[in-house]
Amino acid sequence: MSRCLWPSTSTTPRSSPRWRRPWRGWPWRPRRYLASGSGDTTVRFWDLSTETPQFTAKGHRHWVLSIAWSPDGKKLASGCKNSQIFLWDPATGNQISRVLTGHSKWITWLCWEPLHLNPECRYLASASKDGSIRIWDTLMGRCDKILTGHTQSVTCVKWGGDGLLYSSSQDRTIKVWRSQDGVLCRTLQGHAHWVNTMALSTDYVLRTGAFEPAEASINPQDVSGSLAELKDKAQQRYDQVRGQGPERLVSGSDDFTLFLWRPAEDKKPLERMTGHQALINQVLFSPDTRIIASASFDKSIKLWDGRTGKYLTSLRGHVSAVYQIAWSADSRLLVSGSSDSTLKVWDAKTKKLAIDLPGHADEVFATDWSPDGQRVASGGKDKCLRIWRR
């Protein structure tokens, strides 16, 4: 069984995909590795040349709910329903360091410190159903900070490029923390129901760090320079994408709405974005930050202006709930996965369906686009992981 990434929770009504979190299946060096986590308790590293499992990492004793690549692509973190976090070496498939334990309930999200803030990729943030966020020192194998304040399950955590942590929760709030000392900076309120998902305008550049996917140099060994030089490259790329203004954050909720925020500066949202007719599963900024896409149980994907939050258009074609979406590296295409068992590729310019991708035999729980834009990976209830070439 390799039900890719997040199994559905049979005890949860309406088969809510909020436990099937957006995976980081691809690291910044996508030509070598693809990773998946599964309800069979394993993490698999896939050989993209043969499209077969290269390593099967065993250690978890319950469903693997979240995985996250370090920004340098040298480590993978995985969290499970048994509240444990493992670190893996993708080159060998072996466990790194000790098991990180401390959460009292299952892990809902994992997020690494950005490369330009720490080129050693040492710190990892985890969110849990126990309502806390923990920051781990992965070199020492211990918990460095515990951030408490949410009164219900934490659904998502983002580590921003300015050193702030953003956490969303079923308590209907988003909290902004200072990662250096764990101090709560502000609480963002406005949603009337669970906050399911968040996205930063800088997500793509934080994911790829110092490494430009369009370049020929993909492996760390091929990239010349010290850690300081890699940090400088990552900082330059981040500054270019961020621009003069602060990072923007978009949040999606069970109340059918999205909010656009400048969380580093203001408690008040820039825009309340309405139009969906059911709960929102995922939101994403395009890599160029110009468009926000949102996926919903109402069977549609909606596009919004990335700076103002104004509604642009709706993409319709799925006949059931849309669980996951992913942008291509050039921001021209968007792929969506649905409970109708299909993936669909949309043209952001024409706002129309470009390609229909049938093939899965059941619901598509997870989808991701490789950072170089060449492949899409999808995983579903049919226990299959599929790779689609552009």
C-alpha positions in Angstrom: 0.0 0.0 0.0 1.3 3.4 -0.8 -1.7 5.6 -0.4 0.3 8.7 -1.1 0.9 11.0 1.8 -2.2 11.5 3.8 -4.8 8.7 4.3 -8.3 9.8 4.8 -9.5 9.6 8.4 -12.4 7.1 8.5 -13.6 8.6 11.7 -13.9 12.1 10.2 -17.2 12.9 8.5 -17.2 14.1 4.9 -13.8 12.5 4.4 -12.2 15.8 5.1 -8.8 16.3 3.3 -7.5 18.6 6.0 -5.4 15.7 7.2 -4.0 15.1 3.7 -1.6 18.0 3.8 0.2 19.5 0.8 3.3 17.5 0.4 6.8 18.6 -0.4 7.3 15.7 -2.7 10.1 17.3 -4.6 13.2 19.0 -3.1 14.9 21.8 -5.0 17.0 19.1 -6.8 14.0 17.4 -8.5 16.0 15.4 -11.1 17.1 13.0 -8.4 14.5 12.5 -5.8 10.8 12.3 -5.2 9.5 11.5 -1.7 6.1 10.3 -0.6 4.6 9.4 2.8 1.8 6.9 3.2 -0.8 5.3 5.4 1.3 2.1 5.3 3.6 3.9 7.8 6.5 4.2 5.3 8.3 7.0 3.6 9.5 6.2 0.1 12.2 7.9 -2.0 11.7 7.3 -5.7 14.3 6.9 -8.5 13.0 9.2 -11.3 15.0 7.5 -14.0 13.3 4.1 -13.4 10.2 5.4 -11.5 10.6 2.7 -8.9 11.2 3.0 -5.2 14.9 3.7 -4.5 14.6 3.5 -0.7 11.8 2.6 1.7 12.3 4.3 5.0 10.7 2.4 7.9 10.3 3.6 11.5 6.9 5.2 11.8 4.2 3.1 13.5 1.2 5.0 12.3 0.1 7.0 9.2 2.6 9.4 7.8 0.6 12.7 7.7 3.3 15.3 6.7 6.7 15.4 5.0 9.0 18.3 4.3 12.3 18.7 2.5 15.0 20.8 4.0 15.8 23.8 1.7 19.2 22.3 0.8 17.5 19.0 -0.2 19.8 17.0 2.1 17.2 16.0 4.7 13.6 14.9 4.7 11.4 15.3 7.8 8.3 13.2 8.3 5.6 13.4 10.9 3.0 10.8 11.8 -0.3 10.2 13.6 1.7 8.7 16.5 3.1 12.2 17.2 6.7 11.3 16.2 9.0 13.1 13.8 11.7 11.3 11.9 14.6 12.7 9.8 15.9 10.8 6.8 18.9 11.0 4.5 17.6 10.8 0.9 21.0 9.5 -0.4 20.8 6.3 1.7 17.2 6.1 3.0 18.6 5.9 6.6 17.3 7.7 9.6 19.3 10.8 10.8 19.5 11.6 14.4 17.1 10.5 17.1 13.3 10.4 16.8 11.8 13.8 17.8 9.1 13.3 20.4 7.2 15.7 22.5 3.9 16.4 20.9 1.0 14.7 22.6 -1.2 14.3 19.5 -0.5 13.8 15.8 1.6 16.0 13.6 -0.3 18.2 11.2 2.5 20.2 9.5 6.2 20.4 9.1 8.2 23.4 7.9 12.0 24.2 7.8 13.8 27.4 8.5 14.5 29.2 5.2 18.0 28.7 3.7 18.9 32.4 3.6 18.2 32.6 7.4 20.3 29.6 8.2 22.2 27.8 5.4 22.9 24.8 7.8 19.1 24.0 7.6 19.2 23.2 11.3 15.8 24.2 12.6 12.4 22.5 11.9 9.0 23.7 13.0 6.2 21.3 13.6 2.5 21.8 14.2 0.2 19.4 16.0 -3.4 18.6 16.9 -2.3 19.2 20.5 -2.5 23.0 19.7 1.2 23.7 20.0 4.1 24.5 17.6 7.5 23.2 18.4 10.9 24.3 17.0 13.4 21.5 16.8 17.2 21.6 16.7 17.7 18.8 14.2 21.5 18.7 14.7 21.1 18.2 18.5 17.9 16.2 18.2 16.0 18.2 20.7 13.1 20.6 21.1 14.4 24.2 21.2 11.2 26.1 21.7 7.5 25.4 22.4 5.0 28.0 21.1 1.6 27.8 22.9 -1.4 30.0 22.6 -3.8 28.3 20.2 -6.7 26.6 21.9 -7.4 24.0 19.3 -5.5 22.0 16.7 -2.9 23.8 14.6 -3.6 23.2 10.9 -0.6 24.8 9.2 2.6 26.6 10.0 4.8 28.7 7.7 8.3 29.9 8.3 8.6 33.3 6.6 11.7 34.8 5.1 11.8 37.6 7.6 12.2 35.2 10.5 8.5 35.1 11.5 6.4 32.0 12.0 2.8 32.0 11.0 0.4 29.4 12.4 -3.3 28.7 11.7 -5.7 26.8 13.8 -9.1 25.4 14.3 -9.6 28.1 17.0 -10.3 30.4 14.0 -7.1 32.5 14.4 -3.7 33.0 12.8 -0.8 33.8 15.1 2.5 35.5 14.2 5.5 34.4 16.2 9.2 35.6 16.3 11.2 32.5 15.6 14.3 33.7 17.4 12.7 33.8 20.9 9.2 32.4 20.4 7.5 35.6 21.3 3.9 36.0 20.1 3.8 39.2 17.9 0.1 39.4 17.0 -3.1 37.4 16.5 -5.0 37.7 13.2 -8.7 37.4 13.6 -11.6 37.5 11.1 -12.4 33.9 10.1 -15.7 32.5 11.5 -14.6 28.9 11.3 -11.5 26.6 11.2 -8.6 28.1 9.3 -7.5 25.1 7.1 -4.7 26.5 5.0 -2.3 29.3 4.4 0.2 30.4 1.8 3.0 33.0 1.7 3.7 35.1 -1.4 7.3 33.9 -1.1 6.6 30.2 -0.7 8.2 29.2 -4.0 11.5 31.1 -3.5 11.7 29.9 0.1 11.3 26.3 -1.2 14.0 26.5 -3.8 16.4 28.6 -1.7 19.7 29.4 -3.4 19.2 27.0 -6.3 17.7 28.2 -9.5 15.8 25.2 -11.0 16.3 26.5 -14.5 20.1 26.2 -14.2 22.0 23.1 -15.1 23.5 22.7 -11.6 21.0 20.7 -9.6 23.0 18.7 -7.1 24.6 20.3 -4.0 28.0 18.9 -5.0 27.7 20.7 -8.4 27.0 24.1 -6.8 30.2 26.0 -6.0 30.5 28.1 -3.0 30.5 28.1 0.8 27.5 28.1 3.0 27.9 31.9 3.2 27.8 32.2 -0.6 24.7 29.9 -0.8 23.1 32.1 1.9 23.8 35.2 -0.1 22.4 33.6 -3.3 19.2 32.6 -1.4 19.0 36.1 0.1 19.3 37.7 -3.4 16.5 35.5 -4.8 14.3 36.1 -1.8 14.8 39.9 -2.0 14.0 39.9 -5.7 10.7 38.0 -5.2 9.7 39.9 -2.0 10.2 43.3 -3.6 9.8 46.5 -1.6 6.7 45.4 0.4 6.3 42.8 3.1 5.4 39.2 2.6 1.7 38.6 2.0 -0.2 35.8 3.5 -3.5 34.3 2.3 -5.6 32.1 4.5 -8.6 29.8 3.7 -11.3 28.5 6.0 -14.3 26.4 6.6 -16.3 29.6 6.5 -15.9 29.6 2.7 -13.8 32.7 2.7 -10.2 33.7 2.2 -8.3 36.6 3.8 -5.3 38.4 2.4 -2.9 39.8 5.1 0.3 41.7 5.6 0.9 39.8 8.8 4.3 41.4 9.6 2.8 44.8 9.8 -1.0 44.8 10.5 -3.7 42.8 12.3 -6.3 43.9 9.8 -6.7 42.0 6.5 -6.1 43.7 3.2 -9.1 42.0 1.6 -11.9 39.5 2.5 -12.3 37.2 -0.5 -15.7 35.7 -0.9 -17.3 33.5 -3.6 -16.7 29.9 -2.7 -19.8 27.9 -1.8 -18.1 25.3 0.4 -15.0 24.9 2.6 -11.6 25.8 1.2 -9.0 23.0 1.1 -5.9 24.8 -0.2 -4.6 28.2 -1.3 -1.4 28.9 -3.2 0.4 31.9 -4.6 1.9 31.5 -8.1 5.7 31.5 -8.1 5.7 35.1 -9.5 3.3 36.1 -6.7 0.8 37.7 -9.1 -2.1 35.2 -8.7 -3.6 33.3 -5.8 -5.4 30.1 -6.5 -7.9 28.4 -4.1 -9.3 24.9 -4.2 -12.7 24.1 -2.6 -15.3 21.4 -1.8 -17.6 23.4 -4.2 -15.8 21.6 -7.1 -14.1 24.8 -8.3 -10.8 26.6 -8.3 -10.9 30.3 -8.1 -8.1 32.8 -9.1 -7.5 36.1 -7.3 -5.2 39.0 -7.8 -2.1 38.3 -5.7 -1.6 41.9 -4.6 -5.1 43.1 -4.0 -7.1 39.9 -3.4 -9.7 40.9 -6.0 -11.6 38.1 -7.7 -10.4 37.2 -11.2 -12.2 34.0 -12.4 -13.4 30.5 -11.6 -12.1 27.3 -13.1 -14.8 24.7 -13.4 -14.6 21.2 -14.8 -14.2 18.9 -11.8 -17.4 17.1 -10.8 -16.5 16.7 -7.2 -14.4 18.4 -4.4 -11.0 19.8 -5.4 -8.5 18.7 -2.8 -5.1 20.0 -4.0 -3.5 22.4 -6.5 0.0 23.2 -7.6 1.6 25.8 -9.8 4.2 25.2 -12.5 7.5 27.0 -12.0 6.7 29.6 -14.7 3.3 30.4 -13.2 1.6 29.7 -16.5 -0.1 26.4 -15.6 -2.0 25.2 -12.6 -2.8 21.5 -11.8 -5.6 20.4 -9.6 -6.5 17.0 -8.0 -10.0 16.0 -7.1 -12.1 13.4 -5.4 -13.5 12.8 -8.9 -10.3 10.7 -9.5 -8.9 13.1 -12.1 -6.2 15.8 -12.4 -6.8 18.8 -14.6 -4.2 21.3 -15.9 -5.4 24.9 -16.4 -3.9 27.7 -18.4 -3.5 30.8 -16.2 -3.5 33.1 -19.2 -6.7 31.9 -21.0 -8.3 30.8 -17.7 -9.4 27.6 -19.5 -8.8 23.8 -19.2 -5.6 22.9 -21.0 -5.3 19.1 -20.3 -7.4 16.5 -18.6 -5.5 13.8 -16.8 -7.5 10.7 -16.0 -5.7 7.6 -14.7 -6.3 7.3 -11.0 -8.9 4.8 -10.0 -10.1 6.8 -6.9 -9.9 10.1 -5.2 -6.7 12.1 -5.8 -5.5 13.2 -2.3 -2.2 14.9 -3.2 -0.5 16.6 -6.1 2.7 18.6 -6.5 4.6 20.1 -9.4 8.4 19.7 -9.5 10.3 22.9 -8.9 11.9 22.7 -12.4 8.4 22.5 -13.9 9.0 19.2 -15.8 6.9 16.8 -13.9 3.7 16.5 -11.8 3.3 13.9 -9.1 0.0 12.7 -7.7 -1.1 10.2 -5.1 -4.5 8.9 -4.4 -6.9 6.6 -2.6 -6.1 3.9 -5.2 -2.7 3.5 -3.4 -0.8 4.6 -6.6 1.7 7.4 -7.1 1.7 8.7 -10.6 4.2 10.9 -12.4 3.1 13.0 -15.3 5.6 14.6 -17.7 5.0 18.1 -19.1 
